[in-house]
């Protein structure tokens, strides 16, 4: 957004001079300063997320990820992850901050320049990195790229002013919703503006580590310095170590699972001795819950590699399920099951605390497409259970188009009925039970005092009973 000039806004002549002060002459070949490669990697990966809708997790895989990331040291990889997570969480505010300092908008097609500025601004505004380092390396980065070299003085001037005025600028952009406008607008429609604002703010805080324990949550909470949640999960306090090094991991006493993700498997009631199918089973957290409840579980997944991961996870826990590699949309059971869990593929918009790229790699068309898929899978899943038997449908989307609206259309056909969840059965999570008796969690729920982070993944779950005729 254009801004009137004032005495604190550098003019073109001043920005050119500032470039000399940064230690790099205009047009000179870039020197590989310490830290430059990590910033270049962050900008390149950010471009892949924003411009090409590439999921972040795959690019940050240490064995098969983006080459510019894999060639970095462990310390530089950690820095890149921190930069990207901050940039993606705060992107609308970063863009607003940068725009407020520009005399005119960036040129059309200057995407590489935009990413350089965003990476630097994320460090200046939201990370504990010396501002001068973020500025100097951004100028160096611009100088080293033929597309951006002529803008090096602009980069220098904008970022130096951002550093000088950061507190005022942060206050100025504080009311900008910290998520894409299309998604925030949908939240306002479905949840109301006040709740949409709370969700937007809550997803800025990285998710805590929650554990589902085999037994005795109070014991494991005390041993691990955690606290027991209303779901029965154990939430760890501030934690930066290695999960496998924690007591109980090697003996399979618990597994990592967001508190909201453990809810669907707890909605069945008594499962002892019952034949249950987990229709999208990997990585296996819900499968493990069903097994611990006494069910005989058939675990389906269409990915062989994901099934191998599921098997490995169950082996660590000392559990065993029948596993089948199959597309659940085409799966036919030899005998109908007593119950089914369908944790359906979705947009994952409820997981932005841990996956901040999701809202930038998905769009309205993706949600519509996934909602149609979920409805098809749900209708087929109902044919796999005995008449009068229970099916739990769930996903980790915040958008009712992928949850409430899917279930409403299926209910309208009369092939099943809703079994309402009773709020009194979930003390501490009453606000998550809708007027229809469905579960709807959001990142803004379950506030907690330090050292524990509040919040839950955004989850939807409904209990359905297949018609008896």
BAMAR-933386 format. One record per residue (C-alpha): residue number from 1; residue in one letter; x, y, z negated. Coordinates in Angstrom, 1 decimal. Example, Ala and Ser with C-alpha at 12.3 -4.5 7.8 and 13.67 -1.06 7.14 Angstrom:
BEGIN
  pos  code      c1      c2      c3
    1     a    12.3    -4.5    -7.8
    2     s    13.7    -1.1    -7.1
***
This chain:
BEGIN
  pos  code      c1      c2      c3
    1     x     0.0     0.0     0.0
    2     x     1.6     3.3     1.0
    3     x     2.6     5.7    -1.8
    4     x     3.3     9.4    -1.8
    5     x     6.9    10.3    -2.1
    6     x     8.1    11.6    -5.4
    7     x    11.5    12.4    -6.9
    8     x    12.1     8.8    -8.1
    9     x    11.4     7.3    -4.7
   10     x    14.6     6.9    -2.6
   11     x    14.6     8.4     0.9
   12     x    16.2     6.6     3.8
   13     x    19.5     8.4     3.4
   14     x    19.7     7.4    -0.2
   15     x    18.8     3.7     0.5
   16     x    21.7     3.6     3.0
   17     x    24.1     5.0     0.4
   18     x    22.8     2.5    -2.2
   19     x    23.8    -0.3     0.2
   20     x    27.4     0.9     0.0
   21     x    27.3     0.9    -3.8
   22     x    26.2    -2.7    -3.8
   23     x    29.6    -3.7    -2.5
   24     x    28.5    -4.8     1.0
   25     x    29.1    -2.7     4.1
   26     x    26.2    -2.6     6.6
   27     x    26.7    -5.1     9.3
   28     x    29.5    -6.9     7.5
   29     x    29.6   -10.7     7.4
   30     x    28.1   -12.0     4.1
   31     x    30.5   -13.3     1.5
   32     x    29.3   -16.4    -0.3
   33     x    29.1   -14.9    -3.7
   34     x    28.3   -17.2    -6.7
   35     x    24.5   -17.6    -6.8
   36     x    23.9   -16.7    -3.2
   37     x    23.2   -20.2    -2.0
   38     x    20.6   -20.8    -4.7
   39     x    18.8   -17.6    -3.8
   40     x    18.9   -18.5    -0.1
   41     x    17.5   -21.9    -0.9
   42     x    14.7   -20.4    -3.0
   43     x    13.7   -18.1    -0.2
   44     x    13.8   -20.9     2.4
   45     x    11.6   -23.2     0.3
   46     x     9.3   -20.4    -0.6
   47     x     8.8   -19.7     3.1
   48     x     7.9   -23.4     3.7
   49     x     5.3   -23.2     0.9
   50     x     3.7   -19.9     1.9
   51     x     4.1   -20.0     5.7
   52     x     3.9   -23.7     6.5
   53     x     1.8   -25.0     3.6
   54     x     4.4   -27.5     2.6
   55     x     4.0   -29.0    -0.9
   56     x     6.7   -28.0    -3.3
   57     x     7.2   -31.4    -5.1
   58     x     8.5   -33.1    -2.0
   59     x    11.0   -30.3    -1.2
   60     x    12.4   -30.5    -4.7
   61     x    12.9   -34.2    -4.8
   62     x    16.6   -34.9    -5.7
   63     x    17.0   -37.7    -3.2
   64     x    14.7   -36.8    -0.3
   65     x    14.0   -33.1    -0.7
   66     x    15.0   -30.1     1.3
   67     x    18.7   -30.3     2.3
   68     x    19.5   -26.8     1.1
   69     x    18.1   -27.8    -2.3
   70     x    19.9   -31.2    -2.5
   71     x    23.3   -29.7    -1.8
   72     x    23.1   -27.5    -4.9
   73     x    24.5   -28.2    -8.3
   74     x    22.2   -29.3   -11.1
   75     x    22.4   -25.9   -12.7
   76     x    21.5   -24.2    -9.4
   77     x    18.7   -26.6    -8.8
   78     x    17.2   -25.7   -12.1
   79     x    17.5   -22.0   -11.2
   80     x    15.8   -22.5    -7.9
   81     x    12.9   -24.3    -9.6
   82     x    12.5   -21.5   -12.1
   83     x    12.5   -18.9    -9.4
   84     x    10.0   -20.7    -7.3
   85     x     7.6   -21.5   -10.2
   86     x     7.7   -17.9   -11.3
   87     x     7.3   -16.5    -7.8
   88     x     4.3   -18.8    -7.0
   89     x     2.6   -18.2   -10.3
   90     x     2.8   -14.4   -10.1
   91     x     2.8   -14.0    -6.3
   92     x    -0.1   -11.6    -6.0
   93     x     1.4    -9.3    -8.7
   94     x     4.8    -9.5    -7.2
   95     x     3.4    -8.5    -3.8
   96     x     1.4    -5.6    -5.4
   97     x     4.6    -4.5    -7.2
   98     x     6.7    -4.5    -4.0
   99     x     3.9    -2.8    -1.9
  100     x     3.7     0.0    -4.5
  101     x     7.3     0.9    -3.8
  102     x     7.2     0.9     0.0
  103     x     6.7     4.1     1.9
  104     x     5.2     2.0     4.7
  105     x     4.2    -1.7     4.9
  106     x     6.9    -4.2     6.0
  107     x     7.0    -4.7     9.7
  108     x     4.8    -7.4    11.2
  109     x     6.6   -10.7    11.3
  110     x     9.1    -9.7     8.7
  111     x     8.4   -12.9     6.8
  112     x    12.0   -13.7     5.9
  113     x    12.5   -10.2     4.5
  114     x     9.3   -10.6     2.4
  115     x    10.6   -13.8     0.9
  116     x    14.0   -12.2     0.0
  117     x    12.2    -9.4    -1.8
  118     x     9.8   -11.9    -3.5
  119     x    12.6   -14.1    -4.8
  120     x    14.5   -11.1    -6.2
  121     x    11.4    -9.5    -7.7
  122     x    10.5   -12.8    -9.5
  123     x    13.8   -12.7   -11.2
  124     x    13.6    -9.0   -12.1
  125     x    10.0    -9.1   -13.4
  126     x     9.6   -12.6   -14.9
  127     x    13.0   -14.3   -15.5
  128     x    15.8   -13.7   -18.0
  129     x    18.3   -13.0   -15.2
  130     x    20.4    -9.7   -15.1
  131     x    18.7    -7.3   -12.8
  132     x    21.9    -6.2   -11.2
  133     x    22.6    -9.8   -10.2
  134     x    19.2   -10.2    -8.6
  135     x    19.6    -7.0    -6.7
  136     x    23.1    -7.5    -5.5
  137     x    22.4   -11.1    -4.3
  138     x    19.3   -10.0    -2.5
  139     x    21.2    -7.3    -0.6
  140     x    23.9    -9.9     0.1
  141     x    21.2   -12.3     1.3
  142     x    19.8    -9.6     3.6
  143     x    23.2    -8.8     5.0
  144     x    23.9   -12.5     5.8
  145     x    20.7   -12.9     7.9
  146     x    20.6   -11.2    11.3
  147     x    16.8   -10.8    11.0
  148     x    17.2    -8.8     7.8
  149     x    20.5    -7.0     8.1
  150     x    19.0    -3.7     9.2
  151     x    16.8    -3.8     6.1
  152     x    19.6    -4.3     3.5
  153     x    19.5    -0.7     2.3
  154     x    15.7    -1.0     1.9
  155     x    16.1    -4.1    -0.1
  156     x    18.7    -2.4    -2.3
  157     x    16.5     0.7    -2.9
  158     x    13.2    -1.1    -3.6
  159     x    14.7    -3.6    -6.0
  160     x    16.8    -1.0    -7.9
  161     x    13.7     1.0    -8.4
  162     x    11.7    -2.1    -9.4
  163     x    14.4    -2.7   -12.0
  164     x    14.3     0.8   -13.4
  165     x    10.5     1.0   -13.6
  166     x     9.7    -2.6   -14.3
  167     x     7.7    -2.1   -17.5
  168     x     5.5     0.5   -15.9
  169     x     5.0    -1.6   -12.8
  170     x     4.2    -4.7   -14.8
  171     x     1.5    -2.8   -16.6
  172     x     0.2    -1.4   -13.3
  173     x    -0.2    -4.9   -11.7
  174     x    -1.4    -6.6   -14.9
  175     x    -5.0    -6.5   -13.7
  176     x    -4.2    -8.1   -10.3
  177     x    -5.6   -11.6   -10.3
  178     x    -2.7   -14.1   -10.3
  179     x    -4.0   -16.3    -7.6
  180     x    -5.0   -16.0    -4.0
  181     x    -8.1   -13.8    -3.4
  182     x   -10.1   -16.5    -1.7
  183     x    -9.8   -18.8    -4.7
  184     x   -10.3   -16.2    -7.3
  185     x   -13.5   -15.0    -5.6
  186     x   -14.8   -18.6    -5.6
  187     x   -14.1   -18.8    -9.4
  188     x   -16.0   -15.6    -9.9
  189     x   -19.0   -17.0    -8.1
  190     x   -19.0   -20.3   -10.0
  191     x   -17.8   -19.3   -13.4
  192     x   -18.4   -15.5   -13.7
  193     x   -15.8   -12.8   -13.7
  194     x   -14.8   -13.0   -17.4
  195     x   -14.2   -16.8   -17.2
  196     x   -12.4   -16.4   -13.8
  197     x   -10.0   -13.9   -15.4
  198     x    -9.3   -16.3   -18.3
  199     x    -8.6   -19.1   -15.9
  200     x    -6.3   -16.9   -13.8
  201     x    -4.3   -15.9   -16.8
  202     x    -4.2   -19.4   -18.3
  203     x    -2.6   -20.9   -15.2
  204     x     0.4   -18.6   -15.6
  205     x     1.5   -20.6   -18.7
  206     x     3.4   -23.8   -17.8
  207     x     1.5   -26.9   -19.0
  208     x     2.5   -28.6   -22.3
  209     x     3.5   -32.3   -22.3
  210     x     0.7   -34.5   -23.5
  211     x     1.0   -38.2   -24.3
  212     x    -1.6   -40.9   -24.3
  213     x    -0.6   -43.4   -27.1
  214     x    -1.6   -47.0   -27.3
  215     x    -2.6   -46.6   -31.0
  216     x    -2.3   -44.4   -34.0
  217     x    -2.0   -40.9   -32.5
  218     x    -1.4   -39.4   -36.0
  219     x     1.7   -41.5   -36.5
  220     x     3.2   -40.6   -33.1
  221     x     2.3   -36.9   -33.6
  222     x     4.2   -36.8   -36.8
  223     x     7.1   -38.8   -35.4
  224     x     7.4   -36.6   -32.3
  225     x     6.7   -33.3   -33.9
  226     x     3.4   -33.1   -32.0
  227     x    -0.3   -32.6   -32.8
  228     x    -3.4   -34.7   -32.1
  229     x    -5.9   -33.2   -29.6
  230     x    -9.6   -33.7   -29.5
  231     x    -9.1   -36.2   -26.6
  232     x    -6.9   -38.3   -28.9
  233     x    -3.8   -37.3   -26.9
  234     x    -0.6   -36.1   -28.6
  235     x     0.7   -32.7   -27.5
  236     x     4.3   -32.0   -27.9
  237     x     5.6   -28.6   -29.0
  238     x     8.3   -26.7   -27.2
  239     x    10.3   -29.5   -25.4
  240     x    13.2   -29.3   -23.0
  241     x    14.8   -32.7   -23.4
  242     x    14.5   -36.0   -21.5
  243     x    11.2   -37.8   -21.8
  244     x    12.8   -41.3   -21.7
  245     x    15.0   -40.4   -24.6
  246     x    12.0   -39.9   -27.0
  247     x    11.1   -42.5   -29.6
  248     x     8.5   -44.9   -28.3
  249     x     9.3   -44.6   -24.6
  250     x    11.4   -47.7   -24.1
  251     x     9.0   -49.9   -26.1
  252     x     6.0   -48.6   -24.1
  253     x     4.2   -47.0   -27.0
  254     x     2.9   -44.1   -24.9
  255     x     2.9   -42.5   -21.5
  256     x     2.7   -38.9   -20.2
  257     x    -0.8   -37.9   -19.2
  258     x    -2.5   -34.5   -19.4
  259     x    -5.2   -34.5   -22.0
  260     x    -7.9   -33.7   -19.5
  261     x    -6.7   -36.6   -17.3
  262     x    -7.4   -39.1   -20.1
  263     x   -11.0   -38.1   -20.4
  264     x   -12.6   -40.1   -17.5
  265     x   -11.4   -43.5   -18.7
  266     x   -12.9   -42.8   -22.1
  267     x   -16.4   -42.2   -20.8
  268     x   -17.4   -45.9   -20.2
  269     x   -18.1   -47.0   -23.7
  270     x   -17.4   -50.7   -24.5
  271     x   -15.3   -52.3   -21.8
  272     x   -14.2   -55.5   -23.7
  273     x   -14.1   -58.4   -21.2
  274     x   -15.7   -56.4   -18.4
  275     x   -14.4   -56.5   -14.8
  276     x   -13.5   -52.9   -13.8
  277     x   -12.1   -51.6   -10.6
  278     x    -9.9   -48.5   -10.6
  279     x   -10.3   -47.3    -7.1
  280     x    -7.5   -44.8    -6.7
  281     x    -5.2   -46.2    -9.4
  282     x    -1.6   -44.9    -9.0
  283     x     0.3   -43.8   -10.9
  284     x    -1.6   -45.8   -13.5
  285     x    -2.4   -43.7   -16.6
  286     x    -6.1   -44.4   -16.3
  287     x    -5.5   -48.0   -15.4
  288     x    -3.5   -48.4   -18.6
  289     x    -6.4   -46.9   -20.6
  290     x    -8.9   -49.3   -19.1
  291     x    -6.6   -52.2   -19.9
  292     x    -6.2   -51.1   -23.5
  293     x   -10.0   -50.9   -23.8
  294     x   -10.1   -54.6   -23.1
  295     x   -11.2   -54.5   -19.4
  296     x   -10.0   -56.9   -16.7
  297     x    -8.8   -54.3   -14.2
  298     x    -8.4   -54.5   -10.4
  299     x    -6.2   -51.5    -9.4
  300     x    -6.5   -50.3    -5.8
  301     x    -4.3   -47.9    -3.9
  302     x    -3.7   -47.6    -0.2
  303     x     0.0   -46.8    -0.7
  304     x     2.5   -49.7    -1.3
  305     x     5.1   -47.4    -2.8
  306     x     2.5   -45.9    -5.2
  307     x     1.5   -49.4    -6.2
  308     x     5.1   -50.3    -6.9
  309     x     5.3   -47.2    -9.2
  310     x     2.1   -48.3   -10.9
  311     x     3.4   -51.8   -11.5
  312     x     6.6   -50.4   -12.9
  313     x     4.7   -48.1   -15.3
  314     x     2.5   -50.9   -16.5
  315     x     5.5   -53.2   -17.0
  316     x     7.0   -50.6   -19.3
  317     x     3.8   -50.5   -21.3
  318     x     3.5   -54.3   -21.4
  319     x     0.3   -54.3   -19.5
  320     x    -0.9   -56.2   -16.4
  321     x    -3.6   -55.6   -13.8
  322     x    -4.5   -57.2   -10.6
  323     x    -3.2   -54.9    -7.9
  324     x    -4.5   -54.6    -4.3
  325     x    -3.2   -52.5    -1.5
  326     x    -6.3   -51.3     0.3
  327     x    -8.1   -48.3     1.6
  328     x   -11.0   -48.0    -0.9
  329     x   -13.3   -46.6     1.8
  330     x   -13.1   -50.0     3.5
  331     x   -12.7   -52.2     0.4
  332     x   -15.2   -55.0    -0.1
  333     x   -15.4   -56.9    -3.3
  334     x   -15.8   -60.6    -3.4
  335     x   -17.9   -60.1    -6.6
  336     x   -19.5   -56.9    -7.8
  337     x   -17.7   -55.2   -10.7
  338     x   -19.2   -54.4   -14.1
  339     x   -17.8   -50.8   -13.8
  340     x   -15.8   -48.6   -11.6
  341     x   -13.5   -45.5   -11.9
  342     x   -13.2   -43.2    -8.9
  343     x   -10.6   -40.5    -9.6
  344     x   -11.0   -39.1    -6.1
  345     x    -8.5   -37.4    -3.9
  346     x    -9.0   -33.6    -4.2
  347     x    -7.4   -30.2    -3.8
  348     x    -5.8   -30.5    -7.2
  349     x    -6.6   -26.8    -8.0
  350     x    -7.0   -27.7   -11.6
  351     x    -3.3   -28.5   -11.9
  352     x    -1.8   -25.1   -11.1
  353     x    -0.1   -24.8   -14.5
  354     x     2.3   -27.6   -13.4
  355     x     1.9   -27.3    -9.6
  356     x     1.8   -23.5    -8.9
  357     x     2.2   -24.2    -5.1
  358     x    -1.3   -25.8    -4.9
  359     x    -3.2   -22.6    -4.4
  360     x    -0.8   -21.5    -1.6
  361     x    -0.8   -24.8     0.3
  362     x    -4.6   -25.3     0.2
  363     x    -7.5   -23.2     1.6
  364     x   -11.3   -23.3     1.8
  365     x   -11.3   -25.7     4.8
  366     x    -9.2   -28.2     2.8
  367     x   -11.7   -28.1     0.0
  368     x   -14.7   -28.6     2.4
  369     x   -12.9   -31.5     4.0
  370     x   -12.0   -33.1     0.7
  371     x   -15.5   -32.7    -0.6
  372     x   -16.9   -34.6     2.4
  373     x   -14.3   -37.4     1.8
  374     x   -15.2   -37.6    -1.9
  375     x   -18.9   -37.9    -1.1
  376     x   -18.2   -40.8     1.3
  377     x   -15.9   -42.5    -1.2
  378     x   -18.5   -42.1    -4.0
  379     x   -21.3   -43.6    -2.0
  380     x   -19.1   -46.6    -1.1
  381     x   -17.9   -47.0    -4.7
  382     x   -21.5   -47.3    -5.9
  383     x   -21.9   -50.4    -3.7
  384     x   -19.0   -52.1    -5.5
  385     x   -20.7   -52.2    -8.9
  386     x   -23.6   -54.4   -10.1
  387     x   -27.1   -52.7   -10.2
  388     x   -27.5   -50.9   -13.5
  389     x   -23.7   -50.7   -14.0
  390     x   -21.6   -47.6   -14.7
  391     x   -19.3   -45.6   -12.4
  392     x   -17.2   -42.6   -13.5
  393     x   -16.4   -40.1   -10.8
  394     x   -13.7   -37.5   -11.5
  395     x   -11.1   -35.3    -9.9
  396     x    -8.7   -32.5   -10.9
  397     x   -10.3   -29.7    -8.9
  398     x   -11.7   -26.5   -10.4
  399     x   -14.0   -26.0    -7.4
  400     x   -17.6   -27.2    -8.0
  401     x   -17.8   -28.0    -4.3
  402     x   -15.6   -31.0    -5.0
  403     x   -17.4   -32.0    -8.2
  404     x   -20.9   -30.9    -9.2
  405     x   -22.1   -30.4    -5.6
  406     x   -20.8   -33.8    -4.5
  407     x   -22.6   -35.6    -7.4
  408     x   -25.8   -33.6    -6.8
  409     x   -26.1   -34.7    -3.2
  410     x   -25.6   -38.3    -4.1
  411     x   -28.1   -38.1    -7.0
  412     x   -30.6   -36.7    -4.6
  413     x   -30.7   -39.9    -2.7
  414     x   -31.9   -41.9    -5.7
  415     x   -29.1   -44.5    -5.5
  416     x   -27.9   -43.7    -9.0
  417     x   -28.8   -41.6   -12.0
  418     x   -26.6   -39.4   -14.3
  419     x   -25.8   -40.7   -17.7
  420     x   -25.3   -37.4   -19.7
  421     x   -22.2   -37.0   -21.9
  422     x   -23.2   -35.9   -25.4
  423     x   -21.3   -32.9   -26.6
  424     x   -21.5   -34.1   -30.2
  425     x   -19.3   -37.1   -29.2
  426     x   -16.5   -34.7   -28.3
  427     x   -15.8   -32.4   -31.2
  428     x   -13.4   -29.7   -30.3
  429     x   -14.4   -29.9   -26.6
  430     x   -18.1   -29.1   -26.7
  431     x   -17.6   -26.1   -24.3
  432     x   -16.4   -28.6   -21.7
  433     x   -19.8   -30.4   -21.5
  434     x   -22.1   -28.8   -19.0
  435     x   -25.8   -28.4   -19.3
  436     x   -26.2   -31.5   -17.2
  437     x   -24.0   -33.6   -19.4
  438     x   -20.9   -33.6   -17.2
  439     x   -17.4   -32.8   -18.1
  440     x   -15.8   -29.6   -16.8
  441     x   -12.5   -28.6   -18.3
  442     x   -10.4   -25.5   -17.3
  443     x    -6.9   -24.3   -18.1
  444     x    -8.5   -21.6   -20.3
  445     x    -9.9   -24.1   -22.8
  446     x    -8.3   -25.5   -26.0
  447     x    -6.4   -22.4   -27.2
  448     x    -3.6   -23.3   -29.6
  449     x    -1.1   -21.5   -31.8
  450     x     2.7   -21.7   -31.3
  451     x     4.7   -23.9   -31.1
  452     x     2.0   -25.6   -29.0
  453     x     0.7   -24.4   -25.6
  454     x    -3.0   -24.3   -25.1
  455     x    -4.9   -25.3   -22.1
  456     x    -6.0   -28.4   -20.1
  457     x    -5.9   -29.3   -16.5
  458     x    -9.1   -28.3   -14.7
  459     x   -11.0   -31.6   -14.5
  460     x   -14.5   -32.7   -13.5
  461     x   -16.1   -36.0   -14.6
  462     x   -19.6   -37.4   -14.4
  463     x   -21.0   -40.8   -15.5
  464     x   -23.4   -42.4   -13.0
  465     x   -25.4   -45.6   -13.3
  466     x   -26.2   -47.5   -10.1
  467     x   -29.9   -47.9    -9.5
  468     x   -31.2   -51.3   -10.7
  469     x   -33.2   -52.2    -7.6
***
